[in-house]
């Protein structure tokens, strides 16, 4: 079962990443085609890069979300106290 962060990333974060730093599989495949490695290895490398892109993107989104929630709660706490 996906975590809440993964669901939020899929809903919001992935769209932003595609705008800012898109994962271009065609570009990666073109770079791999220039290398002398078997086709099955190229597919494995492409799959690995795609997996890491999604994992790192989800992790970065989760860290940013936690930081934003922490900072947001601190500003709310200050407004209540003052």
Beta strands, then each sheet from edge to edge (+ up, - down):
end
